[in-house]
Amino acid sequence: MSGGRSVLFSAAADSYELAVREIRGEFGRDVRIQRVGAELGRVDGPSVRDLAAACDAGRIMFVRHLTEEIASFAELPPSYELAEVILGELPQYPEALGVQAWTDDAGTGGSYYHRIEEALTGRGVAVTRSGQEYVVSCFVGRKAILVGLNRRADSLSDWPGGRMRLARGEERVSRSEFKLEEAIATFGLELPSHGKAVDLGASPGGWTRILRQHGQEVWSVDPGALDPRLRGDRRIHHEPTTAGRFFAANRVRFDVVVNDMRMDQVTSARMMLDAADHLRRGGLAIVTLKGGGRNPLDGARRGLDVLRERYDVRHARQLHHNRNEITVIAHHR
């Protein structure tokens, strides 16, 4: 792949301007940025690796997906030409490539995925939707079809445009489960074997259920009730009280603390400072900082500043299932 390419970045439609502000804050006000879709922008100047590094470090929070632009079409070309465009950008002939396609609305871009799949398999390259070292991205906009190619390690998400799609099974307790599942998958989190976790603001128990799936014994703290399907699990301890009262009486040392409470960013972060006294050193913290107000970017930054008093912040990003929130991954110092 050659240098000097434009980089395509995705962000939630209502967070796009926040993403632009972050990119310019990181790389300078003169960086050229063009909006090419409701959730997609093009930036010239910084490399995709530099952008990915800033996102991974939490300095850019509202970008969800990155790819290096290699072509723009009014219509996709014939298979042989399309394969040449893609394969000619790679350092060596690949055995397999990931392919992701999405549209400027809610569409999955399935027909475009199959066009690219056909072009590549015709040249002996296996195609999957995820899990490959390099990812071909195809964005179908109103004015053009943009094709990108990027290392998966610099893409931020292994889903089309960062739009993770999870199954809506009957076992699910709440929609909020998607947020924790996406965070664990996106950041490659490994929860400690047979760990002890505390879920702050647990009701009705969606995050508690996901923590149990990952082998944790869970203390679920919330005055509200848990879903009846969770009550028979002896490794779930419902504490029907507030977080403050729970910590005042608690003597358990936890490996993991999660917080999805509906509080402003700073208040939620301060609650995590209280939790730090009950978390082992190096313990994992996952918290959503809720948006809102006139300046959610500055609010999120203030919340992060509070968290850094007791935690090393590893990631901070607005994920697909966050809506107006930032998911923060941190470790207790």
C-alpha positions as CSV (number, residue, x, y, z in Angstrom):
1,M,0.0,0.0,0.0
2,S,1.4,3.4,-1.0
3,G,1.7,6.4,1.3
4,G,0.0,9.8,0.9
5,R,-3.5,8.3,0.5
6,S,-6.6,9.9,1.8
7,V,-8.1,8.2,4.9
8,L,-11.8,7.5,5.2
9,F,-13.2,7.6,8.7
10,S,-16.6,6.8,10.1
11,A,-18.4,8.4,13.0
12,A,-22.0,8.4,14.2
13,A,-23.9,10.9,12.1
14,D,-24.7,13.2,15.1
15,S,-21.1,12.9,16.3
16,Y,-19.4,13.7,13.0
17,E,-18.5,17.3,13.8
18,L,-17.0,16.1,17.1
19,A,-14.8,13.7,15.3
20,V,-13.7,16.5,13.0
21,R,-12.9,18.7,15.9
22,E,-10.8,15.9,17.5
23,I,-8.9,15.2,14.3
24,R,-8.0,18.9,13.9
25,G,-7.1,19.1,17.5
26,E,-4.7,16.2,17.1
27,F,-3.2,17.0,13.6
28,G,-3.8,20.8,13.2
29,R,-6.5,23.1,12.0
30,D,-5.3,23.1,8.4
31,V,-6.0,19.4,7.9
32,R,-8.3,19.0,5.0
33,I,-11.5,17.1,5.8
34,Q,-14.4,16.5,3.5
35,R,-17.8,14.9,4.4
36,V,-18.6,12.2,1.9
37,G,-21.5,10.5,3.7
38,A,-23.8,10.8,6.7
39,E,-21.3,8.8,8.8
40,L,-18.2,9.0,6.6
41,G,-15.5,11.6,6.1
42,R,-12.3,11.9,4.1
43,V,-9.1,13.3,5.7
44,D,-5.9,14.3,3.9
45,G,-2.6,14.6,5.7
46,P,-2.2,12.2,8.6
47,S,-1.5,8.6,7.8
48,V,-4.0,5.9,8.7
49,R,-1.5,4.5,11.2
50,D,-1.1,7.9,13.0
51,L,-4.9,8.3,13.1
52,A,-5.3,4.7,14.4
53,A,-2.7,5.4,17.1
54,A,-4.5,8.5,18.3
55,C,-7.8,6.6,18.4
56,D,-6.3,3.7,20.3
57,A,-4.8,6.1,22.8
58,G,-8.2,7.7,23.4
59,R,-7.1,11.1,22.1
60,I,-9.7,10.7,19.3
61,M,-12.9,9.2,20.7
62,F,-15.6,9.8,18.1
63,V,-14.0,7.9,15.1
64,R,-15.2,4.3,14.9
65,H,-13.6,2.9,11.7
66,L,-10.6,3.8,9.4
67,T,-9.5,2.7,6.0
68,E,-7.1,4.0,3.4
69,E,-8.9,5.1,0.2
70,I,-7.6,3.4,-2.9
71,A,-10.4,4.1,-5.5
72,S,-13.6,5.9,-6.3
73,F,-16.1,4.8,-8.8
74,A,-19.5,5.8,-10.2
75,E,-20.1,2.1,-10.6
76,L,-18.0,-0.9,-9.6
77,P,-15.8,-1.9,-12.6
78,P,-15.8,-5.5,-14.1
79,S,-14.4,-8.2,-11.9
80,Y,-10.9,-8.4,-13.4
81,E,-10.3,-4.7,-13.2
82,L,-11.7,-4.5,-9.7
83,A,-9.4,-7.3,-8.5
84,E,-6.4,-5.5,-10.2
85,V,-7.2,-2.3,-8.3
86,I,-7.3,-4.1,-4.9
87,L,-4.5,-6.6,-5.4
88,G,-2.1,-4.1,-6.9
89,E,-2.1,-2.2,-3.6
90,L,-0.9,-5.1,-1.4
91,P,2.7,-5.8,-0.6
92,Q,2.3,-9.5,-1.6
93,Y,-0.3,-11.7,-3.1
94,P,-2.7,-12.7,-0.3
95,E,-4.3,-16.0,0.4
96,A,-7.3,-14.4,1.9
97,L,-8.8,-10.9,2.5
98,G,-11.6,-9.5,4.6
99,V,-14.3,-7.7,2.7
100,Q,-16.7,-5.2,4.3
101,A,-19.4,-3.3,2.5
102,W,-22.0,-0.8,3.8
103,T,-24.2,1.9,2.5
104,D,-24.9,5.5,3.5
105,D,-28.2,4.4,5.1
106,A,-29.0,1.3,7.1
107,G,-28.3,-1.1,4.2
108,T,-25.7,-3.8,4.5
109,G,-24.3,-3.4,1.0
110,G,-24.6,-7.2,0.4
111,S,-24.7,-7.0,-3.4
112,Y,-21.4,-5.0,-3.4
113,Y,-19.8,-7.5,-1.0
114,H,-20.6,-10.3,-3.4
115,R,-19.3,-8.3,-6.4
116,I,-15.9,-7.9,-4.6
117,E,-16.0,-11.5,-3.4
118,E,-16.5,-12.7,-6.9
119,A,-13.7,-10.6,-8.3
120,L,-11.2,-11.8,-5.7
121,T,-12.2,-15.5,-5.6
122,G,-11.8,-15.4,-9.4
123,R,-8.2,-14.6,-8.8
124,G,-7.7,-17.4,-6.2
125,V,-8.1,-15.2,-3.1
126,A,-10.3,-16.5,-0.3
127,V,-12.8,-13.9,1.1
128,T,-14.3,-13.7,4.6
129,R,-16.2,-10.9,6.3
130,S,-13.7,-10.6,9.2
131,G,-10.6,-12.0,10.8
132,Q,-8.0,-11.3,8.0
133,E,-4.8,-9.2,8.2
134,Y,-6.0,-6.9,5.4
135,V,-9.6,-5.6,5.0
136,V,-11.2,-4.3,1.8
137,S,-13.9,-1.6,2.6
138,C,-16.6,-0.6,0.1
139,F,-18.8,2.4,1.0
140,V,-21.8,3.0,-1.2
141,G,-22.7,6.7,-1.1
142,R,-25.2,8.8,-3.0
143,K,-22.5,10.2,-5.3
144,A,-19.8,7.6,-5.5
145,I,-18.7,4.1,-4.4
146,L,-15.5,4.4,-2.4
147,V,-13.1,1.5,-2.0
148,G,-10.5,1.3,0.8
149,L,-7.9,-1.1,1.9
150,N,-6.3,-1.3,5.3
151,R,-4.6,-3.5,7.8
152,R,-7.1,-4.8,10.3
153,A,-4.9,-3.7,13.1
154,D,-5.4,0.0,12.0
155,S,-9.1,-0.3,11.2
156,L,-10.4,0.1,14.8
157,S,-13.3,-2.3,14.1
158,D,-13.6,-5.5,12.1
159,W,-17.1,-4.6,11.1
160,P,-18.3,-2.6,8.1
161,G,-17.9,1.1,9.0
162,G,-17.7,0.1,12.6
163,R,-21.3,-1.0,12.6
164,M,-21.2,-4.2,14.7
165,R,-24.3,-6.3,14.3
166,L,-25.2,-8.7,17.2
167,A,-27.9,-11.3,17.3
168,R,-31.1,-10.4,19.3
169,G,-31.7,-13.7,21.0
170,E,-34.6,-14.4,23.5
171,E,-32.0,-14.9,26.3
172,R,-31.1,-11.2,26.2
173,V,-32.1,-9.2,29.2
174,S,-31.6,-5.7,27.8
175,R,-30.3,-3.9,24.8
176,S,-27.5,-2.5,26.9
177,E,-25.8,-6.0,26.6
178,F,-24.7,-5.0,23.1
179,K,-22.5,-2.2,24.5
180,L,-20.5,-4.5,26.7
181,E,-20.3,-7.3,24.2
182,E,-19.0,-4.8,21.6
183,A,-16.4,-3.4,24.0
184,I,-15.1,-6.8,24.9
185,A,-14.8,-7.8,21.2
186,T,-13.5,-4.5,19.8
187,F,-10.8,-4.1,22.4
188,G,-9.9,-7.8,22.7
189,L,-10.6,-7.8,26.5
190,E,-9.8,-10.9,28.4
191,L,-11.6,-11.1,31.7
192,P,-9.8,-12.9,34.5
193,S,-10.6,-16.6,35.0
194,H,-13.0,-17.1,37.9
195,G,-12.9,-13.4,38.6
196,K,-15.0,-11.3,40.9
197,A,-16.9,-8.4,39.2
198,V,-19.1,-5.6,40.4
199,D,-21.8,-4.2,38.1
200,L,-22.9,-0.7,39.2
201,G,-26.4,0.3,38.1
202,A,-27.1,-3.3,37.1
203,S,-30.9,-3.4,36.7
204,P,-32.3,-5.3,34.9
205,G,-29.1,-7.2,34.6
206,G,-27.9,-7.1,31.0
207,W,-24.2,-6.4,31.8
208,T,-24.4,-8.9,34.7
209,R,-25.5,-11.6,32.2
210,I,-22.6,-10.9,29.9
211,L,-20.1,-10.9,32.8
212,R,-21.4,-14.3,33.9
213,Q,-20.9,-15.5,30.3
214,H,-17.3,-14.6,30.7
215,G,-16.9,-16.6,33.9
216,Q,-17.2,-13.8,36.5
217,E,-18.9,-14.0,39.9
218,V,-21.0,-10.8,39.9
219,W,-22.2,-8.4,42.6
220,S,-25.1,-6.6,40.9
221,V,-25.7,-3.3,42.6
222,D,-29.0,-1.5,42.0
223,P,-32.1,-0.7,44.0
224,G,-34.1,-2.0,41.0
225,A,-34.9,-5.6,40.4
226,L,-32.9,-8.0,38.3
227,D,-34.6,-10.0,35.5
228,P,-36.2,-13.1,36.9
229,R,-34.0,-15.3,34.6
230,L,-30.9,-14.2,36.6
231,R,-32.3,-14.9,40.1
232,G,-31.5,-18.6,40.2
233,D,-27.8,-18.1,39.5
234,R,-25.9,-18.6,42.8
235,R,-22.9,-16.6,41.4
236,I,-25.0,-13.5,41.0
237,H,-25.4,-11.5,44.2
238,H,-28.0,-8.8,43.9
239,E,-27.3,-5.9,46.2
240,P,-30.5,-3.8,46.2
241,T,-28.9,-0.5,47.3
242,T,-27.0,2.4,45.9
243,A,-23.3,2.2,44.8
244,G,-22.3,4.5,47.7
245,R,-24.0,2.5,50.4
246,F,-22.7,-0.8,48.8
247,F,-19.0,0.4,48.9
248,A,-19.4,1.7,52.4
249,A,-20.2,-1.8,53.6
250,N,-18.3,-3.9,51.1
251,R,-15.3,-6.1,52.0
252,V,-14.8,-7.9,48.7
253,R,-11.8,-7.1,46.5
254,F,-12.9,-7.1,42.9
255,D,-11.1,-8.0,39.6
256,V,-13.5,-6.1,37.4
257,V,-15.8,-3.1,37.8
258,V,-18.4,-2.0,35.2
259,N,-20.5,1.1,35.3
260,D,-23.4,1.9,32.8
261,M,-25.2,4.2,35.1
262,R,-27.2,7.2,33.8
263,M,-25.1,10.0,35.2
264,D,-23.2,12.9,33.7
265,Q,-19.6,12.2,32.7
266,V,-17.9,13.7,35.8
267,T,-20.3,12.2,38.3
268,S,-19.9,8.7,36.8
269,A,-16.2,9.0,36.7
270,R,-16.1,10.0,40.4
271,M,-18.2,6.9,41.2
272,M,-15.3,4.9,39.6
273,L,-12.9,6.6,42.0
274,D,-14.9,5.2,44.9
275,A,-14.8,1.8,43.2
276,A,-11.0,1.9,42.9
277,D,-10.6,1.3,46.6
278,H,-12.3,-2.0,46.1
279,L,-10.5,-3.1,42.9
280,R,-7.3,-5.0,42.9
281,R,-4.2,-3.3,41.4
282,G,-4.3,-3.8,37.6
283,G,-8.1,-4.6,37.8
284,L,-10.2,-3.9,34.8
285,A,-12.7,-1.0,34.7
286,I,-15.3,-0.5,31.9
287,V,-17.5,2.6,32.1
288,T,-19.8,4.5,29.7
289,L,-19.5,8.2,29.9
290,K,-22.9,9.6,28.9
291,G,-23.1,12.5,26.5
292,G,-25.5,15.4,26.6
293,G,-25.1,19.1,27.2
294,R,-23.8,21.6,24.8
295,N,-20.4,20.1,24.6
296,P,-20.2,16.3,25.0
297,L,-16.6,16.2,23.8
298,D,-15.4,18.5,26.6
299,G,-17.6,16.7,29.1
300,A,-16.0,13.4,28.1
301,R,-12.6,14.8,28.5
302,R,-13.4,16.1,32.0
303,G,-14.7,12.6,32.9
304,L,-11.4,11.1,31.6
305,D,-9.4,13.5,33.6
306,V,-11.2,12.4,36.7
307,L,-10.7,8.7,35.9
308,R,-6.9,9.3,35.4
309,E,-6.6,10.1,39.1
310,R,-6.8,6.4,39.9
311,Y,-6.7,4.6,36.6
312,D,-4.6,4.1,33.5
313,V,-7.0,4.8,30.6
314,R,-6.3,2.3,27.7
315,H,-9.2,3.1,25.3
316,A,-12.0,5.7,25.0
317,R,-14.3,5.4,22.0
318,Q,-17.8,5.9,20.8
319,L,-18.8,2.4,19.7
320,H,-21.7,1.5,17.4
321,H,-24.0,0.6,20.3
322,N,-23.1,3.6,22.4
323,R,-25.4,6.2,20.9
324,N,-24.5,9.3,22.8
325,E,-21.8,7.7,25.0
326,I,-18.1,7.0,25.2
327,T,-16.9,3.5,26.4
328,V,-13.8,3.8,28.5
329,I,-11.5,0.9,29.2
330,A,-9.1,1.4,32.1
331,H,-6.9,-0.4,34.6
332,H,-6.5,0.4,38.3
333,R,-3.1,1.7,39.2
